């Protein structure tokens, strides 16, 4: 949606970028704060539209089959997998001409918070709790303006790791992640969010030149996330997963260069716009191989 932007480099020079500027523009659209200061953004807007959201539950295996089969037939499709309870919450969204708004959705997160705390203290209950919570999810539709249908209230805190693997490998990767959680008896109540996203052309996008299946792994914030993330990350990497830049991962420059075909093109733009590395904090130094 970003069709133009203004970026000020560390020397104070203002660069007005759009598609005509090639790699500079495609780097800046996903620049991680490493190129300079973005002072203005031009967005490609679209007329307001309405969505109908359909939510229901399925056994986990059936949800995987359904989403894989229907991923090219629905505008938006995702599901939330409960590996230990072997259940899933499925959600689709389609544009609709229905002018009637649905009643406001229940937006309380109190039940989720309570169940997370209970599962943390009594891990042996987690499989049953994952099955039980899906019983509270009714087969339902929700219709309204897109900005209301897309938005959800989330007040339960968590730590998160998200990788995007090639779309065709998504279900196989998810199956292996779920099986590992079961085999290692990792206590995690939060479901795994799974969704498909189309390819794009940004240099450091998780979807650069390939459609992706994104797996978001969550752990309740009061629990140690390391056992879960340590077990799952090698699987995501084995499937050529690319990490979400704003979430937890352990990769550095060598790993990222293998995963992102345009990584060196981004590096060339970064060194051109910030030759002294002034925009790099310690985390960005790890990502882009700078030690000083």
N, C-alpha and C positions, 0 to 999 in steps of 0.2 A: 504493500500500500504506500510505501515511501517512494515518491517519484522525484524528489528533490530535497536538498538540504544545504545548509551553510555550516562550514566547519572552520574553526579558527585554530591554526597550528601554534606551536610553542613560540614562534617568532612574532606572533600577532597578525600573520597574514590570513585574510578571510578567503576561503575557497567556496565558491558556489558550484555545487555538483549536481549532475543529473545523469541520465543514461548515456549521454554523449561522452561522459568522462570515463567510461570503461571501468577498469579495475579500481580506480580511486573511489568511484561511487559505490561499486559493489562491495568494496572493503568497508566503507563508512556506514553502509546500511546495517552492518553487524560488526561494529568496530570495537566492542568491549571496553570503550573508553581509552583505547591505546593510541588513537590517532590525533586527538586534539579535543577541543570543546565544540559541541554541536550547539549552535546559537539559533537555528531555525529549521523547521521541517515542513515540507510540502507533502500533503497526503492526497492520494487519489480517492476521493469520496464517491459514494454510491447512493442512490435514492434509498430512503428508509424502507425496510421490508419487515414482514412478519414471519414468525416461525411456529411450527407445531412440534413440540417435543413429546416423544413417546418413551416411557420408562417402564421396565418390567424385569422380572427375575427369571433366570434359567439355571439349571445345573451347569457347572463350569465347562464341562466338555461340550455341551450343546451350545453354550454361548460362543465358544471358540469357533465351532463349525459355522454358526449363524453369521458371525461378524466376518469371517473369512469369505463366506459365500456372497455376502451382500455388500461388501466394502465399496464396490464400484457402482452400486445401484442407489445409494443413499447420499444425500449431501453431507451430512455429518453422522458418524457412527463411532461409538466407543463402548467400552464396558469396564466394570470394576470387578476384578477377580479376587476371590477369597480362597487362597490356596489350601488352607487347612480345613475350612468348611466345605470346600469344593462346590461353591455356589458363585453366582455372578449377578450383578446388576447391569442391565443393558440399556443403552440410551441412543436414540436416533433423533435427528432434527431435519425437518424439511420446510421449505418455503411454503406458505399457505396464503390463500386469499380470504380466509375466514376472518371477518371483521370483529368477532366477539372475543374479548379478553377472558381468560380463565380467572377463577378466583385466585387470590394470592397464595403462593406455595407456603407450606410450613417451613419456617426458616430457623427453627430452634436446633442448636447443635448439642443440647444438653444430654440427650441419650448417647450420642457418640462419645462425648467426654466421659460419661459414666462407664460405658462399656470398655473404653480404652484403659481406664484406671483399674477396672476389675480384671481385665485380661493381663495387665502388667503384674498384678499381685498374685494371680492364680492362673498361670500359663496353661495348666491342664484343662482349663475351661475354654480356651480360645477357639478350638474347632467348633464346639457347640455354640459359642457366642457368635461366631461368623455365620453359622447356619441360622441362628435365631434372629439376627438383625435383618436378614433378608425377608423375614416374615412380616416386617413392618413396612416393606416397600410394596405398595399396591401397583397393579397394572394401571397406569394413568397416562393422560395426555395433558399438556399445558400449552396454551396458545396465547401469544401476545407479541408486542414489538420485539424485534431481535435483541435489542440491548437488554431487555428484561429476561428473555428466555436464556440467553447465554450466561447471565450473571448468576452466581450462587454465593450464598453467605457461608463463609468458612471461619469459624472461631476456634476450632480445636487445633492446637499447635503441633507441628511435626517437623522432623528432618527428612530431607528428600534427596534421592538420587534419580536422575532420569537420563536414559540413553535412547537414541533412535537407531534402529537396525534397518537393513533393507526391507522394504515392505513385504517381499515374498518370503522372508525368513521370520516374520514377526511372531506367528503362532508357534512355530517350532521353538523359538527362543523363549517365549513365555512358558511353554510346557516344561522346558528344562529348568527355568527359574522356579516354577511352582514345585517341581519334583525335588529340587535341591532344598527348598524350605522345609518340605515334609521330611526328607531323609535326615536332615540335620536337626530337625525338631526345633526350628527357630521360632521363638514366640513373637509373633507380629500379628496384631489385629487389623491394622489398616489394610485395605485392599490395594492391589496393584492396578493402576489406571493404564488402560491400553487403548490407543487410538491410531488412526492412519492420517498422514499428512502428505500433500502433493509435493513434488520436487520444485525447487526454485533455483535462482542463479546467484545468490549472495555468496561471497567467497568462503566465509566461515559458518555458513548455515548448516545445521544438522541435516538439512534436506538438499544440500548442494548437489545438483545433477542427479538426484535419485529420490524417488518416493520413499517415505519412511513409515515404520511402525514404531511408535514411541511407547516405552515402558517406564512408568513412574513408580518408583519404589518408596514407600513412606514408612517411617517408624515414629510412634508417639514420642513427643519431645522429652518426656521424663524417663524414657528407656534408652539404654545404650544402643545406638544405631550401628556400631561397628560390626558386631557379629553378622547382622543381616547384610550390610553393604559389602563386607569383605567376602561373604559367600557368593553374592550375586554379581558383583562387578566383573569377575573373570569370565562369566558366561556371556555377559553383554559385550565384552570386548572380543570374545571369540567369534561372535556374530558380526564383527566389524561395526559395533555400535559407536556412535558419536555422542559425546557427553553434552548435556544441556549446560551452557556456559554459566548460568545463574544458580546452579545446584551443585551438590557435593560430588566430587570425583577425585581421582588420584593421578590423573595423567599429566605428563609434561610434554616438552617440545618434541622429543623423539617419537612418542606414541602418536601425538596429534598430526605430525607430518604424514604418517602412514594412513591416517583415517581421512584427512581432508586433502583432496587432490589439489586444491588451490591454496594450500597453506603457505607455500613459498611466495606466491603472488601477493598474498596479504602481507607477508613479511617485507617484501620489497616496497610496498606502499607505506608501511609503517616506518621503515627506516628513512624513506624519502621525506615524510611529513614530520617525523620526530627523530632526527639522526642522533640526538644525545640521549634518547630514552627517558626524557623528563616525565612522560605520561605513565611510566611503568611503576606500579607498586610491587610489593614482593610477590603477590600472586601472579601478576602479569609477567614478571620476570621468569617465573617458573614455566609459564605457558609458552613464552617466546624465546627461551633459551638465553636470556641475559643474566649475568651473574653479578654485575656491578651496578 
